[in-house]
Amino acid sequence: MGCWYALKGAKRLLMEPSIQVQLVIAALIVCLGFWLEISTTEWLAQTLAMGLVLAVEGLNTSIEEIADFIHPDFNDKIGSIKDIGAGAVFMAALAAAIVGLIIYLPKIF
């Protein structure tokens, strides 16, 4: 039964614009990986990095939904909580970008 809830949540998450942007970026990177024939180890690193970004983005979306439910009006503390969640997404995306640079820069230059 728990799998049903996970699939329901994943479907809901796919409706979020921020996740859709991340998925487009991930799809482009996957295409680049096939084009440049990256190694199995590079695929593993890239897949983990993309999964990390998507997972953290999902957690951030959950934090924002909870915050908006608890306090729908503007509130400095809620704003700070949302900023921290966005900062976590930024850090995951930065780590993923570094992984991408390590993998792709040597192949491009």
C-alpha positions as CSV (number, residue, x, y, z in Angstrom):
1,M,0.0,0.0,0.0
2,G,2.9,2.4,0.8
3,C,4.1,2.1,-2.9
4,W,0.7,3.5,-4.0
5,Y,1.3,6.6,-1.9
6,A,4.8,7.0,-3.2
7,L,3.6,6.8,-6.8
8,K,0.8,9.3,-6.0
9,G,3.4,11.6,-4.5
10,A,5.7,11.2,-7.5
11,K,2.8,12.0,-9.8
12,R,2.0,15.1,-7.8
13,L,5.6,16.2,-7.7
14,L,5.9,15.9,-11.5
15,M,3.3,18.6,-11.8
16,E,5.6,21.1,-10.0
17,P,7.3,23.5,-12.4
18,S,10.6,23.4,-10.5
19,I,10.7,19.6,-10.9
20,Q,9.8,19.9,-14.6
21,V,12.8,22.3,-15.1
22,Q,15.1,19.8,-13.3
23,L,13.8,16.9,-15.5
24,V,14.4,18.9,-18.7
25,I,18.0,19.6,-17.6
26,A,18.4,15.9,-16.6
27,A,17.2,14.7,-20.0
28,L,19.6,17.0,-21.8
29,I,22.5,15.7,-19.6
30,V,21.5,12.1,-20.3
31,C,21.5,12.9,-24.0
32,L,25.0,14.4,-23.7
33,G,26.1,11.4,-21.8
34,F,25.0,9.1,-24.6
35,W,26.6,11.4,-27.2
36,L,29.9,11.6,-25.5
37,E,29.8,7.9,-24.4
38,I,30.6,8.4,-20.8
39,S,31.8,5.5,-18.7
40,T,29.7,3.3,-16.4
41,T,31.3,5.1,-13.4
42,E,30.5,8.4,-14.9
43,W,26.9,7.3,-15.4
44,L,26.7,6.3,-11.8
45,A,28.0,9.6,-10.6
46,Q,25.7,11.5,-12.9
47,T,22.6,9.5,-12.0
48,L,23.3,9.9,-8.3
49,A,23.8,13.6,-8.7
50,M,20.6,14.0,-10.7
51,G,18.6,11.9,-8.2
52,L,20.0,14.0,-5.4
53,V,18.8,17.2,-7.0
54,L,15.4,15.8,-7.7
55,A,15.0,14.4,-4.2
56,V,16.0,17.6,-2.5
57,E,13.8,19.6,-4.8
58,G,10.9,17.3,-3.8
59,L,11.7,17.8,-0.1
60,N,11.9,21.5,-0.6
61,T,8.5,21.4,-2.3
62,S,7.1,19.5,0.7
63,I,8.5,22.1,3.1
64,E,7.0,24.9,1.1
65,E,3.6,23.2,1.0
66,I,3.6,22.6,4.8
67,A,4.7,26.2,5.4
68,D,2.0,27.6,3.2
69,F,-0.6,25.4,4.9
70,I,0.5,26.4,8.4
71,H,0.8,30.1,7.7
72,P,-0.7,31.1,4.3
73,D,0.1,34.8,4.8
74,F,3.5,36.3,4.5
75,N,5.6,35.7,7.6
76,D,9.3,36.4,8.1
77,K,10.0,33.1,9.9
78,I,8.2,31.0,7.2
79,G,10.1,33.0,4.6
80,S,13.4,32.1,6.3
81,I,12.3,28.4,6.4
82,K,11.6,28.4,2.7
83,D,14.9,30.2,2.0
84,I,16.7,27.4,3.8
85,G,14.9,24.8,1.7
86,A,15.8,26.6,-1.4
87,G,19.4,26.9,-0.2
88,A,19.5,23.1,0.1
89,V,18.3,22.7,-3.5
90,F,21.0,25.2,-4.5
91,M,23.7,23.2,-2.7
92,A,22.5,19.9,-4.3
93,A,22.4,21.6,-7.8
94,L,25.9,23.0,-7.2
95,A,27.3,19.6,-6.3
96,A,25.6,18.1,-9.4
97,A,27.0,20.8,-11.6
98,I,30.5,20.1,-10.2
99,V,30.0,16.4,-11.0
100,G,28.9,17.4,-14.5
101,L,32.0,19.6,-15.0
102,I,34.3,16.8,-13.8
103,I,32.7,14.4,-16.2
104,Y,32.2,16.6,-19.3
105,L,35.0,19.3,-19.3
106,P,37.7,16.8,-20.2
107,K,35.6,15.3,-23.0
108,I,34.7,18.7,-24.5
109,F,38.1,20.4,-24.2
